[in-house]
Amino acid sequence: MNTDTDNGLLLVLTGLPASGKDTIVRALLADSSLKLNRITTFATREIRKGEINGKDHYFVSKEQFRLLQKKGALLEHVKSGTTWKGTPKEPFINIIKFNHRCVWRIDPYRSIRTKTLFQKHFGKKMAEQLYNKTVTIFINVNDKETLKKRWLTRKKDEDIKQFEIRYAKDIEIFEKLKNKYDYIIDNDQNIEKTIEEIKTIITGATSQQESG
């Protein structure tokens, strides 16, 4: 586990498609004792029913997104289909400057690039400080069929072909780089147990920082 003596914390949460990441993030944010804020990304797609601008994403036009890129306001960006998504730099700076505590929910490919991204945008010293405040967790589900059923239930606007593409890509990254994650948690059945396990990890990281 990577921790530091201050209270700032970056929880990087990733995992296989339909492994329960969004449900876990919502539960962590709802627990006020953890004092976590979500790192909200920018997206150029239309807002969907039930989504909240500034919570699920910052919904912007492609012109606004390009301006953010030009200003150097993004840590990273990626194109998914016709949609551009990007992560703002500011929350990461605030982790160092003001000891903010954040959860960053991203895909496996982007999760393994965190150290490189930190060095590129913040320089070696600050990148090391930030990485020392980072805890990385991969949410795994051992049964592919379970994931497929969850995907079809929740992703009504996406088909099984998209699941197969995502799964193949994510499982390949996981198998190659699973030793890079601080924790791998199997969320096969009881998601409440998974959430409590992650809360224990966060509390342990905080206790170690405070005692340091």
C-alpha positions in Angstrom: 0.0 0.0 0.0 1.2 3.5 -0.8 0.6 6.0 1.9 2.1 9.2 3.3 2.2 11.0 6.7 -0.5 13.6 5.6 -4.2 12.9 5.4 -4.6 13.4 1.6 -5.7 10.3 -0.1 -6.3 9.2 -3.7 -8.3 6.0 -4.1 -8.0 4.6 -7.6 -10.9 2.2 -8.2 -11.0 0.1 -11.3 -12.1 -3.4 -12.4 -13.8 -5.6 -15.0 -17.0 -4.4 -16.8 -20.1 -4.7 -14.7 -18.0 -5.7 -11.6 -19.9 -3.2 -9.4 -17.6 -0.2 -9.5 -20.3 2.4 -9.6 -22.3 0.9 -6.8 -19.2 0.7 -4.7 -18.3 4.4 -5.4 -21.8 5.6 -4.5 -21.6 3.7 -1.2 -18.1 5.1 -0.3 -19.2 8.7 -1.1 -22.4 8.2 1.0 -20.3 7.3 4.1 -19.4 10.8 5.5 -16.8 9.3 7.9 -14.6 8.5 4.9 -14.6 12.2 3.8 -14.2 11.2 0.1 -14.9 13.3 -2.9 -15.4 11.9 -6.4 -13.1 13.1 -9.2 -15.7 14.0 -11.8 -14.6 13.8 -15.4 -15.7 15.8 -18.4 -17.7 14.2 -21.2 -18.9 15.5 -24.5 -22.0 13.4 -24.8 -25.6 14.4 -24.0 -26.7 14.0 -20.4 -28.9 11.0 -19.8 -32.0 10.7 -17.8 -31.2 10.5 -14.1 -27.7 11.9 -14.5 -26.7 15.1 -12.7 -24.3 17.6 -14.3 -21.2 18.0 -12.1 -21.8 14.7 -10.3 -21.9 12.0 -12.9 -19.8 14.1 -15.4 -19.3 17.6 -16.3 -21.2 17.6 -19.6 -19.5 20.0 -22.1 -19.5 20.6 -25.8 -16.7 19.4 -28.0 -15.6 23.0 -28.4 -15.5 23.5 -24.6 -13.5 20.2 -24.3 -11.0 21.3 -26.9 -10.5 24.6 -25.0 -9.8 22.6 -21.8 -7.2 20.7 -23.6 -5.6 23.8 -25.0 -5.5 25.4 -21.5 -3.7 22.3 -20.1 -6.5 21.7 -17.6 -6.8 17.9 -18.2 -4.7 15.2 -16.7 -5.7 12.8 -19.4 -8.3 12.3 -22.1 -9.7 9.4 -24.1 -12.2 9.0 -26.9 -14.9 6.4 -26.5 -17.0 6.0 -29.6 -17.9 9.6 -30.5 -17.6 10.8 -26.9 -14.5 12.5 -25.5 -13.9 12.0 -21.8 -11.2 13.9 -19.8 -10.0 14.1 -16.2 -9.3 17.5 -14.6 -5.9 18.2 -13.0 -7.2 20.3 -10.2 -8.4 17.6 -7.8 -5.0 16.0 -7.8 -3.3 19.3 -7.0 -5.7 19.7 -4.1 -4.8 16.3 -2.7 -1.2 17.6 -2.3 -2.0 21.2 -1.4 -5.0 20.8 0.9 -5.0 17.1 1.8 -8.2 16.4 -0.1 -9.4 12.8 -0.1 -10.7 11.6 -3.5 -11.9 8.5 -5.3 -11.1 8.2 -9.0 -13.1 5.5 -10.8 -11.4 4.7 -14.1 -10.9 1.7 -16.5 -7.9 -0.7 -16.1 -5.9 0.7 -19.0 -5.9 4.3 -17.6 -5.3 3.0 -14.0 -1.9 1.6 -14.9 -0.8 4.9 -16.4 -1.3 7.0 -13.2 2.4 7.2 -12.3 3.4 8.2 -15.8 0.6 10.8 -16.0 1.6 12.3 -12.6 5.2 12.7 -13.7 4.2 14.2 -17.1 1.9 16.8 -15.6 3.2 17.6 -12.2 7.0 16.9 -12.3 8.9 14.2 -10.4 8.7 15.6 -6.9 5.0 16.3 -6.8 4.2 13.0 -8.7 6.0 11.1 -6.0 4.1 12.8 -3.3 0.8 12.1 -5.1 1.7 8.5 -5.8 2.6 8.0 -2.1 -0.9 9.0 -1.2 -2.5 6.6 -3.8 -4.2 3.3 -3.1 -5.1 1.2 -6.1 -7.9 -1.3 -6.0 -9.0 -3.7 -8.8 -12.6 -5.1 -8.5 -12.6 -8.6 -9.9 -15.4 -11.1 -10.7 -14.2 -14.7 -11.4 -17.3 -15.8 -13.3 -17.6 -14.2 -16.7 -21.2 -15.3 -17.1 -22.1 -13.4 -13.9 -20.6 -10.3 -15.4 -22.4 -10.8 -18.7 -25.8 -11.0 -16.9 -25.1 -7.9 -14.9 -24.0 -6.0 -18.1 -27.2 -7.0 -19.9 -29.3 -5.9 -17.0 -27.7 -2.5 -16.4 -26.4 -1.5 -19.8 -29.6 -1.4 -21.8 -28.2 0.9 -24.4 -25.2 -1.3 -25.1 -25.1 -4.8 -26.6 -23.3 -8.0 -25.8 -20.6 -7.4 -28.4 -19.5 -4.3 -26.6 -19.3 -6.3 -23.4 -17.1 -8.9 -25.1 -14.8 -6.2 -26.4 -14.5 -4.5 -23.0 -14.1 -7.8 -21.1 -11.3 -9.1 -23.4 -9.4 -5.8 -23.2 -9.8 -5.4 -19.4 -9.0 -9.1 -18.5 -5.8 -9.0 -20.7 -4.6 -5.9 -18.8 -5.5 -7.5 -15.5 -3.7 -10.7 -16.2 -0.5 -8.9 -17.3 -0.5 -6.3 -14.6 -2.4 -7.6 -11.6 0.8 -7.5 -9.4 0.7 -3.6 -9.9 -2.4 -3.1 -7.8 -2.3 -2.6 -4.1 -5.5 -4.7 -3.6 -7.5 -7.1 -5.8 -11.0 -7.8 -4.4 -13.3 -10.4 -5.7 -16.9 -9.1 -5.9 -18.5 -12.4 -6.9 -21.6 -12.4 -4.7 -21.9 -10.1 -1.7 -21.3 -6.5 -2.7 -21.9 -5.2 0.9 -19.0 -7.3 2.0 -16.9 -5.9 -0.8 -17.8 -2.3 0.3 -16.9 -3.0 3.9 -13.6 -4.5 2.9 -12.7 -1.4 0.9 -13.8 0.9 3.8 -11.4 -1.1 6.1 -8.6 -0.5 3.5 -9.3 3.2 3.5 -9.5 3.5 7.3 -6.2 1.5 7.5 -4.5 3.9 5.1 -5.8 6.9 7.0 -4.7 5.5 10.4 -1.2 4.7 9.0 -0.9 8.3 7.7 -2.0 9.8 11.0 0.4 7.6 13.1 3.2 8.4 10.7 
